[in-house]
């Protein structure tokens, strides 16, 4: 059974949990002898772990067909190729100057190299919607050339690609939602993204959500048929006990850690408000807000306004190979997310024996017993939970040990087995068009 899978990121080039989940799932799927995964990303960098799948960079696929129709999302676009002999001599600024002159109706100029391949930046750039369109054209080409049984796409950036592959091949489409626009943006949603999400969800043969919370959002906000929406929780890989030196803490102070994108969705301001309350009771603590995001500068300013800057560190993005060391020096992990479809980082902290305080508004809270759960907005309760763990060593150690044991049972092989069964059922139930 061959799976044509589309994702926007893959380790080590990731911005959050999406890439981590894609890696964990594909690695686990490779453990089944009857499953082969072809994973397509906009840009392959060459340093990805390809031992468990075939990784294709969309920028390496020669595009033959130049038009595709997307109802209600992307209008029919005529793609104009620059003459191949001009490409090597056209600088970036010249290209965009030329591109800006092509404004007639629905026609857009896109950059294709001399081999007839699209050029992708490999991240979430300012031309994201254009790259999504280009990515869909690559998907159309791959759907004509490759042999596969099921299409599987991850999040809205890849939905047009999945729809294109479905229309060309007639093969069943599985849409997996790791985060909705309502999670990311709250009430100020981007209508274009919502439309892309809605069409992908409606055209999918099966929809996989990473929690029941997300499943309910799709049914309520997008009116998706409940029978085709299946919850398969995210997971972690089993890890061996790593032996390493525990980083020296400042004067033995207890360390409370936030790790994630510093955006509205993750609730960083509630973490700082709780930190301020904890510091009113004890100064024997240090807070770490690790990650990057559009609110990072605002959070640095907010820490100053709360007069707690001397007790809060903002180290920026933490690479995967350094996350273990971060948890080694942490006494408590806090995830105060406003709307968290799952929250793999919680399981990672627990695997390292770190007791966790998480919001009830997170998907991972649905499956955990050994975690302290609070409402994200209740910063006083959050501060109480942190203070209790900081001051009670026995409770901290007990929760850490129980949490580690629990997290080590939430494994990708189990989630992958459920998704494999979805593939099998689709292949048996849906005949090619």
N, C-alpha and C positions, 0 to 999 in steps of 0.2 A: 504494500500500500504506500504510494508515493504522495507526499503532502507538499503542495506549493504554498509556502508561508511568506507573508510580507510583514516586515517590521521596520520601524524608522530608526532603531538604534540597536547596537549589539556590543557587548563588552569587548575591549575595555573602553570604548567610546560611548559613554552613556551620560545622561543628565539626571537620572533618577531610577525609580523602581521598575520602569517599563523594560529597559534593557536587561536588568538583572533577572526579571521574570522570564523573558524570552530565552535567555541562556539556560536557566534552570529547567524550563519546560523542554527545550529541544534536546538538552543533554539526557534528560530522563527518558524521552521518547526513543532515543537511540538505543536504549536498553531492550527494546522490543524488536525481535528479529523481523517482524512483518511491517515495520514502519521505517520509511526513509524520508528525510526532510530536506527540501531545497529551500533555503532561507534567503530572501532577497532584501537587501538594505539599499538605500540611495547610493551610498558610497562605501566601498570596502577599502580599508586602510592597509590590510596585509598582515596585521599583527593579531587578528582575532583567532580564537581557538576554533579550528575547523575540523577537529578530530571526530566530532559527532554528527556532522551535517555537511551539506554542500552549501557554501556561502557564495552568493552572487551579488556583485555590486551593480546597481542599475546603470551606473555610468559606464559599465563595460559591455552593455548590450546594444547592439546596433539596431536602431529603430527603423523599421521598414514602412509601417503604416503611419500616416501623419494626421489622421482625423479620428475622433471618437466622440460619441454623444453621451452626455450625462444629464438626464432629465432633472430639471429644477435645481441643479447644483452648478455644474460647469457647462456653460453654453458651448455649442459646437465651435471649436477653435481651429483655425487654419494655421498650421505651424510653418513658418518661413525659415528655410535653411539659408544661412549665409553661404556663398560659394566656397567650397572647400579650400580653394587656393588662397582665399583671403584670410582664413582663420589664423594661420601662424603669424600673421603680421598685424593682427588687430588686437590692440591692448584692451584691458578691461574698461577703462574710461571711454575709449572710442566705441566699444561695443554698446555700452549703455547709452551713449549719445545717439548712436544709430537706432537703438531700440526705442528710445523716446520719440523718434520721428514716426514710428509705425503706430498710429492711433486710430486707424480707420475701423470703426465698428467693432466687431468681435475678434479681429485679427491681431495676433500678438507675435512678436519676434522673440525667439528663444535661441539660446546659444547651443550649437551642435558642433562638435569638432570635426576634423577632416575625415574621420572614420564613420561619421554618421551617428555618433553617440552623444547623448545629453551630458552636460557637465553639472554635477551635483556638488553642493558645498559640503555635505556630510553632517550638517547640524541644523538647528532651527533658526534659519536666517530670515532676513527681511523679505526675501522672495519665496517664502514657504509655500504659498498657494500656487505659485508658478511651478515649483518643484513637485508639488503633489500632482499637478496636471501632467508633467513630464513623466513622473513615476508611473502614472496610470497608462501612458502610452507604452512604456517599457513592459508593463504587465500584459498589455494586449499582445505585444510581440512574443513574450514568453509563453503565453497561453496557446499560441499557434504552433510553437516549436517544441515544447516540452511534453513529456508523458507524465500525467499525474492523475490522482483520483479525487482529491479534496483540496479546496482552497481555504487557507486559514489566515486571517488578517488580524492585526493588533492595533486597536485604537483608530481614531478618526482619520489620521493622516494617510492611512493605508486603505481606507474604505473605497475610494474611487478605483484604486488598483484592483482590489478584490472584485468589485462590480464589473470592471472591464474584463478580467479573466473569466468571470462567470458567464458573461454574455458571449464571449468568443468560444468557450469550451463547453458550456452547458453543465459543467461539473458543480457539485454542491459547494456552497459558500458557508464557512463558519466564521462568525464575527466574534472576537473576544474583546470585551470592554474592561480596561484596567482603570479608567477614569473618565467621567463624563464632563461635559462643559459646565454642568451645574455644580460639580465638585470643584472644578478649577476656578470658576468665576462667580459662584454664588448667584445672586439675582441679576448681575450685570453680564448676561451671557452674550456671546457673539452669535448673532442669528445665522451667519453663514456656516459656522462650525456646527451649530445645532441642526441645520438642514442636512449637512453631510452625514452627521450621526444618524439622523432619522432615516434617511434613504438607505444607508448601509444596514441598519437594523431591520428595516422592512423587507429588504431583498434577501437577507440572510436566511439560509435554511435552518440554522441553529445559531443561537446567541449564547455565549459563555460569559458569565459575570464572575468576578473574583470574590463576591460576598452577596449575601441576601439584601444588604442595604442597597447595593448598586442595582441588583435585580429589581427591587421595588421602585427605584428611581426611573428605570427604563419603562416599566409597566405604567407608572403614574404619569410621567412627563412626556413619554413618547408613544403611549398607547400601544405598546408591543404586546402581542399575544402571549400570555403567561406560559402556555404549553411549550413554546419553543425557546424559552429562556432558562438556562440551566446554570446553577451555581457550582463552580469548581474553585475551591480556595487556592490561593497562592501557597507557596511552601518554601523550604530551604533545602540545601544539600546537607547530607551528614558531614560533620567535620570532626577531625581527630583533635584530641586535646593538644593544643599548641603550647610548647614550653618556651617562655620568653621572659625577659626582664620586665617587671612592672615599672613603668615610668615613675620617676620620683615626683611626688606631689608636693606642692608648696606647703611647707610646715605641717604636713599630714592632713591638710584640709580635705573634706569630702567633696567629690566632684560630681556635679549633676549635669548631664549631657542631653542636648538636643542635636539630632543629626537628620538633615533633610533639606529639601529646597526651601529657601526662606521666602515663602509666598503666602498669600492670604489663606490658601487651602490648608496649610500646615499649622496655622495658629501660632506663629512665633511671638506675637505680642502678648498672648496669654502666658507663655513661658516666662517672659520678662516680668509681667505683673506678679506672677507667683513667686518669682525669684526675689522681687522686692519685698514681698511679705515674709519670705523665709529669712531674709537678711535682717528683718526687724527683730527676729528671735535669736539668731546666731550669726556670727561673722566667720565661723569656722567652716565655711563652704566656698566653693568656686563653681561658677556656671560656664559651660561651653556651649555656644551656639555655632555648630559646624555646618557649613553648606554655603551655597550661593543662591541668588534669586533677586527678583526685582525689589524686595522689601529689605534687603540687607542693610543698605545705608540708612533707611528709616529706622531700623531696629537699633543700629549703633547710636543714632540720635535719641531714640527713646530711652535707651539705657542711661544716657547722660541726663535726660530729663528726670529720670527716677533716681538719679544720684547713685547708681550702682555700677558705673563703668569700671571701677577698680576691681570689681568682683566678676566681671563677665568677659570672656574671650571670644573673639570672632575669627577663627583660623581660616575661614573660607572652605572651599571644596576639599574634601578628604578622599584621596584615591582609594580604590578597593583594597589595595595591599597595605594600607595604613589604618583601615577601619578597626582591625583587630587590636592594634595598639591603643587606639582611642578608647575602646571598650575596656581594655585592661586597666586603664587609669580611672574608669568611671565607677562610681558607687551607686548611682541611680540613673536610669534612662527615662526621659520623659517625651512622649509623643502627644502633644495637645491639639491634634488636627481638628479642624472645623468640619471637614467632610473627607474622610479617608477611605477610599474603596477597599483597601486592605491594609498595607503597612508592613512590608517584608522586613524593614529595618528593626521592628520590634522583635521578631523571631531571631534575628541576628544578634541583637543585644542579649536576649535570653540564652542563646547558645553559648555565649561567653560568660554566663553566670551572673549577669547584671539584672537586678530587680527592676521592673518596669512600672511606670505610671502612664496609662494611656487614656485617651478620650473614649467615651462610650460611642462617639460618632465615628467609629472606625470599624472596618470590616473584620480586622483581626480580633477585635474584642468579642466577636460572635463565637469564636472557637477556643478562647483561652480561659482557663480557670485560675492560673497562678499569675495574675496581673492585677494591679490596683487600677480600678476603672473610675473615672470621674467625667463629668460633663465639661467640655472644653471651656465653656464660659465661666465655670465656677472656680475662679482662681484661688479663692480661699480654701476650698476643699483640696485643690491641687497642692497648694502650699502646705496644708496639713499633712497630706500623704507624703510629700517630700521630706518634711521635717521629721515625721515619725520614722521613716526609713533611715534617715541620717543619724538620728539619735539612738535608734534601737538596733544594735549590731546583730543580735540574735535573730530578730525578725528579718533584717536585711539578708543575712546569710541563708536563712531558711527559704525565703522567697526566691533567692537567686538559684539555689540548688533545685527546688521544685520546678522553677521556670525552665531551667536548662534541660531537665528530664522531659518536660512537656514539649518544648520546642523541637527536640531531637526526634519526636515522633511525627511532626508535621513535615513530611518529606515529599519532594517533587515526584518520586516514583509513583506515589499513590495518586497524585493529581493527574499525572501523565496517563496513568492507566484509565482513569475516568474519561479523559479526552480521547484516548485511543478508541474507547468503546463508542463514543459519539461518532468518530470517523467511520467505524465499522457499520453502525446502524444507518448512517447516511448513504454509504456506498451500496448497501443492500436495498434500501428503501427508495432511493431516487435513481431512476433510469436516466441515462444521458439524453439530452435534447436532440 
